[in-house]
Amino acid sequence: MDSRSFFLRVVASMCAASSLGAQERPQKSFEEIVNAPVVLELPGMAEVKVRGNLRYSAADPNLLLDVYSPPSMKRGVKYPVVLFIHGGAGAASRPKDWGIYQSWGRLAAASGLIGVTFTHRLGFPAPLLGESVADVADVIDYVRSHASLWNADGERLCLAAFSAGGPLLSTGFDRQRPYVKCLVAFYAFLDIQQSDLHRTHEPEERVRAYSLIEHLVDRHARAMPFFIARAGLDEIPTTNDSIDRFMARALEENANVTLWNHPAGVHTFDNQNDDDRSREIVGAALEFMKLHLR
């Protein structure tokens, strides 16, 4: 089964639940799920400037990024950057072109930030953790080296990951990257040590290294502002378990974490649960980014 088929099978099954968890929705197609926009809209989203399909790496022809800039940019002002990290769909699926990530890019730009969406090699069944972490590092280097072209501030970055992209946030805990100011995780794997998929396809030391829970022993990681959005009805195995274990350890270590839970939220609730709680959480995430990137 390829990554597209896996994504469709898992996500479609979850999107059959209603936002109240009591009634069933018609099953949606893959295209309907991934191309649905985030349920929050902000003024100025339609006027955002987009630079598309910039090649940031020669490792794969699908390693491309898009840059979303605020509709009104002041001369001489540098705008902080949010990099949006998709889940395990593989680079060939071009997740940056999906409606969910396009709208996140526009939401960031309409909030006065530079939004960057990009494709990376995280996939299924082999996660390719080493390759996808290298892709994230390459994107960061590309964005920082080209920041002046976009009125971007390469010294103020936020990494925002979704679903299986959670382990790639480990890049943000690197002490050699002081320009990463905050992290955001939406329904994301925060500990993959109990994931059979990762344990089968990745060496033990890599699984441990990219399990965010293991970074909490480090003072720098504990101090990093970290926003976590949890889907109460998430049906992807071990996702919520990983979040719950991470939060328990984070509280024990007195880490700088913020948790928002959507009791009726399914996986990808930000574009599938069209309700006030989803809009509240998405809005809170944007305010969190702005606060820690100001």
VOPAGU-2260 file (C-alpha; in pm, 1 decimal, decimal comma):
REM VOPAGU-2260
SITE   aa  ch    i         X         Y         Z
SITE  MET   A    0       0,0       0,0       0,0
SITE  ASP   A    1     145,5     338,9     -97,2
SITE  SER   A    2     140,9     646,1     129,7
SITE  ARG   A    3    -158,7     797,0     -52,0
SITE  SER   A    4    -367,4     481,7      -1,0
SITE  PHE   A    5    -266,8     458,6     362,3
SITE  PHE   A    6    -352,0     823,1     424,9
SITE  LEU   A    7    -689,3     781,3     256,3
SITE  ARG   A    8    -777,7     465,7     449,5
SITE  VAL   A    9    -689,6     607,1     789,1
SITE  VAL   A   10    -814,0     962,5     755,3
SITE  ALA   A   11   -1135,3     877,7     572,9
SITE  SER   A   12   -1235,0     638,3     848,3
SITE  MET   A   13   -1194,1     910,1    1106,9
SITE  CYS   A   14   -1376,8    1173,9     907,4
SITE  ALA   A   15   -1686,7     954,6     907,9
SITE  ALA   A   16   -1759,6    1073,5    1261,3
SITE  SER   A   17   -1958,2    1391,2    1312,1
SITE  SER   A   18   -1817,1    1686,5    1503,3
SITE  LEU   A   19   -2029,1    1573,6    1798,0
SITE  GLY   A   20   -1920,0    1213,3    1766,7
SITE  ALA   A   21   -2278,9    1091,1    1757,4
SITE  GLN   A   22   -2382,8    1098,1    1392,2
SITE  GLU   A   23   -2209,1     966,1    1083,0
SITE  ARG   A   24   -2088,3    1176,3     790,3
SITE  PRO   A   25   -2072,3    1040,8     436,4
SITE  GLN   A   26   -1727,1     899,6     368,8
SITE  LYS   A   27   -1516,2    1152,2     182,7
SITE  SER   A   28   -1270,8    1101,5     -99,1
SITE  PHE   A   29    -900,0    1152,2     -51,7
SITE  GLU   A   30    -914,6    1474,3    -251,8
SITE  GLU   A   31   -1205,0    1610,3     -44,7
SITE  ILE   A   32   -1019,5    1544,6     279,1
SITE  VAL   A   33    -680,6    1691,4     194,1
SITE  ASN   A   34    -809,7    1980,1     -13,2
SITE  ALA   A   35   -1056,5    2107,1     244,7
SITE  PRO   A   36    -929,7    2439,5     384,3
SITE  VAL   A   37    -870,7    2506,7     751,0
SITE  VAL   A   38   -1203,0    2603,7     908,7
SITE  LEU   A   39   -1079,3    2943,5    1031,4
SITE  GLU   A   40   -1076,9    3236,4     789,0
SITE  LEU   A   41    -905,0    3571,2     841,8
SITE  PRO   A   42    -929,9    3901,1     653,2
SITE  GLY   A   43    -665,5    3938,8     385,3
SITE  MET   A   44    -616,6    3567,8     312,2
SITE  ALA   A   45    -722,1    3612,7     -51,4
SITE  GLU   A   46    -471,4    3895,5    -101,0
SITE  VAL   A   47    -169,8    3703,0      28,0
SITE  LYS   A   48     126,5    3691,8    -212,7
SITE  VAL   A   49     247,7    3342,1    -303,1
SITE  ARG   A   50     582,0    3240,2    -453,9
SITE  GLY   A   51     545,8    2879,0    -565,0
SITE  ASN   A   52     754,8    2572,1    -643,6
SITE  LEU   A   53    1094,2    2696,6    -530,4
SITE  ARG   A   54    1346,2    2411,3    -538,5
SITE  TYR   A   55    1525,9    2389,7    -205,0
SITE  SER   A   56    1715,0    2061,8    -258,7
SITE  ALA   A   57    1847,3    1851,9    -544,6
SITE  ALA   A   58    1792,3    1523,0    -356,3
SITE  ASP   A   59    1446,8    1470,8    -511,0
SITE  PRO   A   60    1262,5    1663,7    -787,1
SITE  ASN   A   61     957,8    1694,7    -560,1
SITE  LEU   A   62    1144,1    1879,3    -283,3
SITE  LEU   A   63     982,9    2217,4    -340,3
SITE  LEU   A   64     852,2    2496,4    -121,5
SITE  ASP   A   65     599,0    2779,3    -142,0
SITE  VAL   A   66     631,6    3115,4      34,0
SITE  TYR   A   67     321,8    3301,5     157,6
SITE  SER   A   68     377,7    3671,1     234,4
SITE  PRO   A   69     144,2    3921,3     408,0
SITE  PRO   A   70     -69,3    4124,9     166,2
SITE  SER   A   71      65,1    4454,6     303,3
SITE  MET   A   72     435,3    4458,1     386,7
SITE  LYS   A   73     608,9    4762,6     528,0
SITE  ARG   A   74     934,6    4875,9     373,1
SITE  GLY   A   75    1233,7    4784,7     586,9
SITE  VAL   A   76    1036,7    4547,9     813,1
SITE  LYS   A   77    1147,4    4185,7     846,2
SITE  TYR   A   78     870,5    3933,8     907,1
SITE  PRO   A   79     915,7    3613,6    1111,6
SITE  VAL   A   80     870,6    3276,9     943,2
SITE  VAL   A   81     657,5    2968,6    1013,7
SITE  LEU   A   82     758,6    2643,6     842,3
SITE  PHE   A   83     469,6    2397,5     807,8
SITE  ILE   A   84     576,9    2030,1     820,1
SITE  HIS   A   85     328,4    1784,2     671,9
SITE  GLY   A   86     278,2    1422,9     780,1
SITE  GLY   A   87     389,2    1097,2     622,7
SITE  ALA   A   88     256,6    1135,1     269,5
SITE  GLY   A   89     585,9    1132,3      78,4
SITE  ALA   A   90     727,9    1404,4    -144,1
SITE  ALA   A   91     563,8    1273,3    -461,8
SITE  SER   A   92     217,7    1339,9    -316,2
SITE  ARG   A   93     304,7    1713,1    -303,4
SITE  PRO   A   94     123,1    1782,3      26,0
SITE  LYS   A   95     220,7    2149,8       6,3
SITE  ASP   A   96     -34,5    2176,6    -276,1
SITE  TRP   A   97    -319,5    2038,3     -65,0
SITE  GLY   A   98    -587,7    2279,3      43,9
SITE  ILE   A   99    -519,7    2228,0     413,6
SITE  TYR   A  100    -158,3    2346,7     387,3
SITE  GLN   A  101    -234,1    2620,2     137,3
SITE  SER   A  102    -482,7    2768,8     381,4
SITE  TRP   A  103    -236,5    2738,1     671,7
SITE  GLY   A  104      14,5    2932,9     462,8
SITE  ARG   A  105    -245,8    3201,1     395,7
SITE  LEU   A  106    -352,0    3210,2     760,4
SITE  ALA   A  107       7,0    3271,0     867,2
SITE  ALA   A  108      57,3    3546,0     610,0
SITE  ALA   A  109    -273,6    3713,8     696,8
SITE  SER   A  110    -151,3    3713,3    1059,1
SITE  GLY   A  111     159,2    3912,5     967,1
SITE  LEU   A  112     397,4    3617,3     931,9
SITE  ILE   A  113     579,0    3455,4     639,7
SITE  GLY   A  114     429,9    3109,2     585,0
SITE  VAL   A  115     641,2    2838,7     419,1
SITE  THR   A  116     490,7    2508,8     307,0
SITE  PHE   A  117     710,8    2240,0     154,5
SITE  THR   A  118     730,2    1875,1      56,7
SITE  HIS   A  119     966,9    1631,2     226,7
SITE  ARG   A  120    1033,3    1259,6     204,2
SITE  LEU   A  121     859,4    1131,7     518,7
SITE  GLY   A  122     654,2     838,7     392,4
SITE  PHE   A  123     493,1     497,0     443,4
SITE  PRO   A  124     560,8     217,7     517,9
SITE  ALA   A  125     927,4     317,3     549,6
SITE  PRO   A  126     918,8     651,7     733,7
SITE  LEU   A  127    1259,1     764,0     596,8
SITE  LEU   A  128    1321,9     964,1     912,6
SITE  GLY   A  129    1683,0    1039,0     831,7
SITE  GLU   A  130    1599,0    1167,9     485,2
SITE  SER   A  131    1304,2    1379,1     600,0
SITE  VAL   A  132    1498,6    1533,4     888,6
SITE  ALA   A  133    1767,1    1624,7     635,1
SITE  ASP   A  134    1495,0    1782,5     419,9
SITE  VAL   A  135    1376,4    1996,9     710,6
SITE  ALA   A  136    1733,6    2109,0     774,4
SITE  ASP   A  137    1772,9    2195,7     404,9
SITE  VAL   A  138    1451,2    2398,2     406,0
SITE  ILE   A  139    1564,6    2592,8     710,9
SITE  ASP   A  140    1899,7    2669,5     548,5
SITE  TYR   A  141    1731,0    2770,1     221,3
SITE  VAL   A  142    1481,5    2998,2     394,7
SITE  ARG   A  143    1749,8    3168,1     601,9
SITE  SER   A  144    1980,2    3220,0     304,3
SITE  HIS   A  145    1698,3    3366,9      92,2
SITE  ALA   A  146    1520,5    3557,7     369,5
SITE  SER   A  147    1616,9    3899,2     236,6
SITE  LEU   A  148    1433,6    3827,8     -91,6
SITE  TRP   A  149    1103,8    3791,7      94,9
SITE  ASN   A  150    1145,2    4053,8     370,5
SITE  ALA   A  151    1174,1    3757,4     605,5
SITE  ASP   A  152    1364,7    3742,9     931,6
SITE  GLY   A  153    1587,3    3436,3     929,6
SITE  GLU   A  154    1652,9    3480,0    1301,2
SITE  ARG   A  155    1289,0    3423,8    1399,6
SITE  LEU   A  156    1150,1    3085,6    1293,7
SITE  CYS   A  157     870,0    2861,5    1416,9
SITE  LEU   A  158     832,5    2496,5    1317,3
SITE  ALA   A  159     475,2    2364,1    1296,1
SITE  ALA   A  160     426,7    1989,9    1236,8
SITE  PHE   A  161     120,8    1776,8    1170,9
SITE  SER   A  162      49,9    1408,4    1232,7
SITE  ALA   A  163     347,5    1183,7    1149,7
SITE  GLY   A  164     558,4    1495,1    1096,9
SITE  GLY   A  165     585,5    1538,5    1473,7
SITE  PRO   A  166     926,1    1365,3    1509,1
SITE  LEU   A  167    1076,9    1615,8    1263,7
SITE  LEU   A  168    1028,9    1885,8    1527,3
SITE  SER   A  169    1336,2    1739,1    1694,7
SITE  THR   A  170    1528,9    1974,7    1466,1
SITE  GLY   A  171    1391,4    2263,1    1668,7
SITE  PHE   A  172    1549,4    2134,4    1989,9
SITE  ASP   A  173    1900,2    2170,5    1844,9
SITE  ARG   A  174    2099,3    2419,4    2053,1
SITE  GLN   A  175    2284,7    2515,3    1734,3
SITE  ARG   A  176    1960,5    2660,1    1595,4
SITE  PRO   A  177    1884,0    2950,8    1832,0
SITE  TYR   A  178    1672,6    3114,0    1561,6
SITE  VAL   A  179    1399,5    2851,4    1618,8
SITE  LYS   A  180    1185,7    3034,2    1873,2
SITE  CYS   A  181     885,8    2802,6    1915,3
SITE  LEU   A  182     727,7    2473,7    1807,9
SITE  VAL   A  183     368,6    2379,7    1720,7
SITE  ALA   A  184     229,4    2025,9    1689,5
SITE  PHE   A  185    -118,9    1938,4    1561,0
SITE  TYR   A  186    -235,0    1578,6    1631,0
SITE  ALA   A  187     129,6    1475,5    1602,7
SITE  PHE   A  188     344,0    1182,3    1713,6
SITE  LEU   A  189     555,6    1305,4    2005,0
SITE  ASP   A  190     698,7     964,8    2095,3
SITE  ILE   A  191     747,4     694,3    1831,0
SITE  GLN   A  192     912,2     436,8    2057,1
SITE  GLN   A  193     584,5     243,5    2082,1
SITE  SER   A  194     511,9     265,1    1709,2
SITE  ASP   A  195     554,4     -72,4    1536,8
SITE  LEU   A  196     589,0     104,2    1202,9
SITE  HIS   A  197     889,3     305,5    1317,0
SITE  ARG   A  198    1048,4      22,7    1514,4
SITE  THR   A  199    1022,7    -207,4    1212,7
SITE  HIS   A  200    1175,2      29,6     958,4
SITE  GLU   A  201    1415,1     245,2    1160,8
SITE  PRO   A  202    1713,5     161,3    1385,2
SITE  GLU   A  203    1646,7     183,4    1757,9
SITE  GLU   A  204    1881,9     476,3    1812,1
SITE  ARG   A  205    1708,1     682,0    1542,6
SITE  VAL   A  206    1362,0     607,6    1683,5
SITE  ARG   A  207    1481,7     727,4    2021,6
SITE  ALA   A  208    1657,1    1034,9    1880,0
SITE  TYR   A  209    1341,2    1150,3    1700,0
SITE  SER   A  210    1103,1    1083,0    1988,6
SITE  LEU   A  211    1043,2    1429,1    2131,0
SITE  ILE   A  212     972,9    1289,3    2475,8
SITE  GLU   A  213    1338,5    1189,0    2506,6
SITE  HIS   A  214    1453,1    1548,9    2454,1
SITE  LEU   A  215    1285,8    1663,4    2775,5
SITE  VAL   A  216    1597,1    1569,3    2972,1
SITE  ASP   A  217    1762,7    1872,6    2812,2
SITE  ARG   A  218    1708,1    2215,1    2966,3
SITE  HIS   A  219    1704,3    2385,6    2625,6
SITE  ALA   A  220    1424,7    2157,3    2505,8
SITE  ARG   A  221    1224,6    2208,8    2824,8
SITE  ALA   A  222    1247,6    2586,3    2782,8
SITE  MET   A  223    1131,3    2584,5    2418,7
SITE  PRO   A  224     774,1    2725,2    2389,8
SITE  PHE   A  225     571,2    2431,5    2260,8
SITE  PHE   A  226     203,7    2444,5    2151,8
SITE  ILE   A  227      30,7    2105,5    2126,8
SITE  ALA   A  228    -313,7    2048,0    1973,9
SITE  ARG   A  229    -476,5    1713,5    2054,8
SITE  ALA   A  230    -770,3    1552,7    1871,1
SITE  GLY   A  231    -988,5    1382,4    2130,2
SITE  LEU   A  232   -1130,3    1131,3    1879,5
SITE  ASP   A  233    -803,7    1069,1    1694,4
SITE  GLU   A  234    -811,5     716,3    1554,9
SITE  ILE   A  235    -450,7     681,4    1437,4
SITE  PRO   A  236    -293,1     422,2    1668,4
SITE  THR   A  237     -55,5     551,3    1938,5
SITE  THR   A  238     -98,3     919,2    1842,3
SITE  ASN   A  239    -287,8    1033,7    2149,6
SITE  ASP   A  240     -99,3     786,0    2363,1
SITE  SER   A  241     224,0     951,0    2253,2
SITE  ILE   A  242      84,0    1296,9    2328,1
SITE  ASP   A  243     -42,3    1190,9    2669,4
SITE  ARG   A  244     289,8    1034,4    2766,6
SITE  PHE   A  245     476,5    1339,2    2640,5
SITE  MET   A  246     256,2    1573,1    2842,5
SITE  ALA   A  247     296,1    1365,2    3158,4
SITE  ARG   A  248     674,8    1376,4    3122,8
SITE  ALA   A  249     669,9    1745,9    3027,6
SITE  LEU   A  250     478,6    1833,5    3343,1
SITE  GLU   A  251     715,1    1624,3    3552,7
SITE  GLU   A  252    1006,0    1817,5    3398,5
SITE  ASN   A  253     821,8    2152,5    3428,2
SITE  ALA   A  254     857,0    2212,9    3053,5
SITE  ASN   A  255     721,5    2516,8    2867,0
SITE  VAL   A  256     422,3    2343,6    2703,9
SITE  THR   A  257      72,3    2457,7    2610,2
SITE  LEU   A  258    -193,0    2191,6    2542,3
SITE  TRP   A  259    -524,6    2248,0    2364,6
SITE  ASN   A  260    -762,6    1952,2    2341,5
SITE  HIS   A  261   -1055,8    1919,3    2100,9
SITE  PRO   A  262   -1285,7    1666,2    2273,6
SITE  ALA   A  263   -1480,0    1590,9    1953,2
SITE  GLY   A  264   -1189,7    1645,4    1714,8
SITE  VAL   A  265   -1085,5    1385,8    1459,3
SITE  HIS   A  266    -741,3    1360,9    1303,3
SITE  THR   A  267    -705,8    1674,6    1086,1
SITE  PHE   A  268    -981,4    1840,2    1290,2
SITE  ASP   A  269    -849,6    2178,2    1175,8
SITE  ASN   A  270   -1008,1    2119,5     834,7
SITE  GLN   A  271   -1262,6    1844,9     916,2
SITE  ASN   A  272   -1442,3    1962,1    1233,3
SITE  ASP   A  273   -1612,6    2283,5    1124,9
SITE  ASP   A  274   -1693,1    2405,0    1475,4
SITE  ASP   A  275   -1605,1    2677,8    1721,7
SITE  ARG   A  276   -1354,5    2463,5    1910,8
SITE  SER   A  277   -1149,9    2400,2    1594,9
SITE  ARG   A  278   -1149,9    2771,8    1514,1
SITE  GLU   A  279   -1054,8    2851,9    1873,1
SITE  ILE   A  280    -755,9    2615,6    1864,3
SITE  VAL   A  281    -633,5    2729,0    1522,5
SITE  GLY   A  282    -664,2    3092,0    1631,5
SITE  ALA   A  283    -479,4    3017,6    1954,4
SITE  ALA   A  284    -197,4    2853,4    1758,0
SITE  LEU   A  285    -158,8    3160,7    1538,0
SITE  GLU   A  286    -153,0    3389,3    1842,1
SITE  PHE   A  287     106,2    3162,0    2002,5
SITE  MET   A  288     326,7    3192,0    1694,0
SITE  LYS   A  289     293,0    3570,1    1686,8
SITE  LEU   A  290     367,2    3599,4    2058,2
SITE  HIS   A  291     687,5    3398,1    2047,2
SITE  LEU   A  292     810,1    3537,4    1715,0
SITE  ARG   A  293     750,8    3904,5    1790,6
